[in-house]
Amino acid sequence: MGPHHDAERRRALFVVNPALQRTGSDFGRRLLELAGELGWEAMVLETAAGLNVEAIGAALARREFQLVLAAGGDGTVAEVMAAAHERGIPMGIVPLGTANIVARELGLPAGWRRATRRALERFPTTRAVDLARVNDGYMALAAGIGFDATVMRHTPPVLKYWFGRAAYFVAGAWWLPGAPLFECTIRADGEEIRLSAVVVLVVNAGMLGAAPFRFGPNIAIDDGWLDICVYRPRTLLDRGGVLWNIFRQRANGDSMLQRKARSVEIIAPDVQWNEVDGEVYPGNVLRAEIVAGGVSVVV
């Protein structure tokens, strides 16, 4: 192989979450070997707990990469989506988490070998996918204020591991009859509404942790819109109905409201927690705006 061949070798950065149970200590080496077989020069960056978007961006800035791959669960995928958007570089997904919602929304293969092969072989064919800016960061899937965040704060880790996001609804279903209503103001594309709710969600992708259940109808990760879903049952009977609506995928315009917006601000004077892609933060304001087609994903 002459120098000319080396100059044409494509470079990929694998962002790997080492905390996942499926990845052994030699997983990075196996990824590099597979990439090498497919004619790619690759490097591995292992994520740590905390903020990885800056670290991924810095790694991408150091060398000329044509592609960045997220090898992990939806948390890793969301971080790589944010970094890929900021650096203007396409990404691939190697789903290794419990729920893998982004990969499933995009119809990507589940096995890591098939997913890696597909990303490296189909490059540079990509599909534009939406990302959302939320408060100080980004989200890939959903953010919520109210009961959603409270449940996430108290859901046992073992339940999270096995069920992914569905765990919160399993736990939430037990507590829903006692969930408090809170007053909030929602501004959607400049229009303001005041109402009481149990939870307000801002959703980019429609799937809950357990397929085939969805937050509501007609929610897609590439439609250029955020969906605001307000669950506000007022009686015990209504509260059972909200769960029924989630499973039936129907917004009834009363105990479940849904509307699309490009930007949304939710202000809840009494609620102290919000969650973004499953991470819980203190705070009573949730601001989100869609970055339509902000990420190019190899599918």
C-alpha positions in Angstrom: 0.0 0.0 0.0 1.5 3.3 -1.1 1.0 6.7 0.6 -1.8 7.5 -1.9 -3.9 4.7 -0.5 -3.3 5.9 3.1 -4.4 9.4 2.2 -7.7 8.0 1.0 -8.4 6.0 4.1 -11.6 7.2 5.9 -11.4 8.1 9.5 -14.1 7.3 12.1 -14.4 8.1 15.8 -16.2 5.5 17.9 -17.7 7.0 21.1 -18.1 4.0 23.4 -19.9 3.9 26.8 -17.8 1.5 28.8 -20.3 1.3 31.6 -22.7 -0.9 29.5 -22.9 -4.5 30.5 -22.7 -5.8 26.9 -19.2 -4.3 26.2 -16.3 -6.2 27.6 -12.8 -4.7 28.0 -11.8 -5.7 24.5 -14.9 -4.2 22.8 -13.0 -1.2 21.5 -10.4 -3.4 19.9 -13.2 -5.4 18.2 -14.7 -2.3 16.8 -11.4 -1.1 15.5 -10.7 -4.5 13.8 -14.1 -4.5 12.1 -13.6 -0.9 10.9 -10.1 -1.8 9.6 -11.6 -4.7 7.6 -14.0 -2.3 6.0 -11.2 0.1 5.0 -11.6 2.7 7.8 -9.0 4.0 10.2 -10.7 4.3 13.5 -10.2 5.6 17.0 -12.1 4.9 20.2 -13.2 7.6 22.8 -14.6 6.2 26.0 -17.3 8.3 27.7 -17.3 9.1 31.4 -20.1 10.0 33.7 -21.1 13.6 33.3 -20.8 15.9 30.3 -19.3 14.3 27.3 -20.5 16.6 24.5 -17.5 18.9 24.9 -15.1 15.9 25.1 -16.5 14.4 21.9 -16.3 17.8 20.2 -12.7 18.2 21.2 -11.7 14.7 20.0 -13.4 15.5 16.6 -11.6 18.8 16.4 -8.1 17.1 16.9 -8.2 15.1 13.7 -10.1 15.0 10.4 -12.9 12.5 11.0 -15.5 11.8 8.3 -17.9 10.0 10.7 -18.6 9.7 14.4 -20.3 6.6 15.8 -22.2 6.4 19.0 -21.7 2.9 20.5 -24.0 2.9 23.5 -27.5 3.6 24.7 -29.8 6.5 24.0 -27.7 8.7 26.4 -24.6 8.2 24.4 -26.5 8.7 21.2 -27.9 12.0 22.4 -24.4 13.2 23.3 -23.0 12.2 20.0 -26.0 13.8 18.2 -25.2 17.1 20.0 -21.5 17.0 19.2 -22.1 15.9 15.6 -24.5 18.8 15.1 -22.0 21.3 16.6 -19.1 20.0 14.4 -21.3 19.5 11.3 -20.2 15.9 10.9 -22.4 12.9 10.1 -22.9 10.1 12.6 -23.7 6.4 12.9 -25.4 4.5 15.7 -24.3 1.2 17.2 -27.1 0.4 19.7 -25.9 -1.1 22.9 -28.3 0.2 25.6 -31.5 -1.1 27.1 -34.1 0.8 25.1 -32.2 2.1 21.9 -35.1 4.2 21.0 -33.4 6.4 18.5 -32.0 3.4 16.6 -35.5 1.7 16.7 -37.2 4.9 15.5 -34.8 4.9 12.5 -35.1 1.2 11.8 -31.5 0.3 12.5 -30.3 -3.2 13.1 -29.9 -4.3 16.8 -26.6 -6.3 16.7 -23.5 -4.3 17.1 -21.6 -5.9 14.2 -24.5 -5.4 11.7 -25.0 -1.9 12.9 -21.3 -1.0 12.6 -21.0 -2.6 9.2 -24.1 -0.8 8.0 -22.9 2.6 9.2 -19.4 2.2 7.6 -20.6 0.6 4.4 -23.6 3.0 3.7 -21.6 6.1 4.4 -22.0 8.8 3.1 -25.7 8.1 2.6 -27.5 9.9 5.5 -30.9 10.9 6.7 -31.6 14.2 8.4 -32.9 13.8 12.0 -34.2 16.4 14.4 -32.4 17.4 17.6 -33.8 19.8 20.2 -32.1 22.5 22.3 -33.3 22.2 25.9 -32.3 24.7 28.5 -28.5 24.6 28.5 -28.1 21.5 26.4 -29.6 19.2 23.8 -32.1 16.3 23.8 -32.8 13.5 21.4 -36.0 12.0 22.8 -38.1 13.8 25.4 -38.0 16.2 28.3 -40.6 16.6 31.0 -41.6 18.6 34.0 -43.9 17.5 36.8 -44.7 13.9 37.7 -42.4 12.5 35.0 -39.3 13.9 36.6 -40.4 12.9 40.1 -40.9 9.3 39.1 -37.5 9.3 37.3 -35.9 10.6 40.5 -37.3 7.7 42.5 -37.2 4.8 40.1 -34.8 2.1 41.3 -31.8 1.8 39.1 -32.4 -1.9 38.6 -35.8 -1.1 37.1 -34.3 1.5 34.8 -31.8 -1.0 33.6 -34.3 -3.6 32.7 -37.1 -1.5 31.3 -35.5 1.7 30.1 -38.0 4.5 29.9 -40.9 2.2 30.3 -39.8 1.6 33.9 -40.9 5.1 34.7 -44.4 4.4 33.4 -44.5 1.1 35.2 -43.5 2.9 38.4 -45.7 5.9 37.5 -48.8 3.7 36.9 -48.7 2.7 40.6 -48.4 6.3 41.7 -50.5 8.0 39.2 -53.8 8.0 41.2 -52.0 10.1 43.9 -49.9 12.3 41.5 -50.4 16.0 42.3 -51.6 18.5 39.7 -49.6 21.6 39.3 -50.3 24.9 37.7 -48.1 25.9 34.7 -47.9 28.3 31.9 -47.0 26.9 28.5 -45.8 29.2 25.6 -45.8 27.4 22.3 -44.6 29.4 19.3 -45.6 32.6 21.2 -49.1 31.4 22.1 -49.7 31.2 25.8 -51.9 28.8 27.8 -52.3 28.4 31.5 -53.5 25.0 32.8 -53.0 22.4 35.5 -51.3 19.1 34.7 -49.8 16.0 36.2 -47.0 16.1 33.6 -46.0 18.1 30.6 -43.7 16.4 28.1 -41.8 17.9 25.2 -41.2 15.1 22.8 -38.9 14.7 19.7 -39.3 11.0 19.2 -42.5 9.2 20.0 -41.5 5.8 21.4 -41.7 5.0 25.1 -39.1 2.6 26.4 -41.3 -0.4 25.6 -42.3 -0.7 22.0 -44.9 -0.3 20.6 -46.2 2.2 23.1 -45.9 5.8 22.1 -46.4 9.2 23.9 -49.0 10.2 21.4 -49.9 9.9 17.7 -48.0 11.4 14.7 -44.7 12.0 16.6 -41.6 11.5 14.4 -37.9 12.2 15.0 -37.6 13.8 11.6 -40.8 15.9 11.1 -39.2 19.2 12.1 -41.5 19.7 15.1 -41.6 19.2 18.8 -44.7 17.7 20.3 -46.1 19.1 23.6 -48.0 16.4 25.4 -50.0 17.5 28.5 -51.4 14.8 30.7 -54.0 16.3 33.1 -56.5 13.9 34.5 -58.7 15.4 37.1 -60.5 12.5 38.6 -59.4 8.9 39.5 -61.4 7.7 36.5 -59.7 10.2 34.2 -56.3 9.2 35.6 -56.9 5.6 34.5 -58.0 7.0 31.2 -54.6 8.8 30.7 -52.8 5.5 30.8 -55.4 4.1 28.4 -54.8 7.0 26.1 -51.0 6.4 26.1 -51.5 2.8 25.2 -54.2 3.6 22.6 -52.1 6.4 21.1 -55.0 8.8 21.2 -55.1 12.4 22.5 -58.6 13.1 23.6 -58.3 16.9 23.9 -59.2 16.9 27.5 -57.2 14.7 29.9 -54.5 14.4 27.2 -53.6 17.4 25.1 -51.1 17.4 22.3 -49.9 20.1 19.9 -46.9 20.7 17.7 -44.5 23.6 18.1 -41.1 24.8 17.0 -40.3 26.3 20.4 -41.9 25.9 23.8 -41.4 27.3 27.3 -43.0 25.7 30.3 -43.0 27.6 33.6 -44.2 25.8 36.7 -44.0 27.9 39.8 -44.4 25.0 42.2 -42.5 22.1 40.5 -38.9 21.7 41.4 -37.7 19.0 39.0 -37.5 18.5 35.3 -35.9 15.7 33.2 -34.2 15.8 29.9 -33.6 12.4 28.2 -34.0 10.6 31.5 -31.5 12.9 33.4 -33.2 14.7 36.3 -32.4 18.4 37.1 -33.7 20.8 39.7 -35.6 23.7 38.2 -39.1 24.8 37.3 -38.6 26.1 33.8 -38.2 24.0 30.7 -37.3 25.8 27.4 -37.0 23.8 24.2 -36.6 24.6 20.5 -36.4 22.2 17.6 -33.2 22.0 15.5 -34.9 20.6 12.4 -32.7 18.2 10.5 -29.8 19.2 12.8 -28.1 15.8 12.6 -27.2 13.6 9.6 -27.4 9.9 10.5 -26.2 7.1 8.3 -29.2 4.7 8.0 
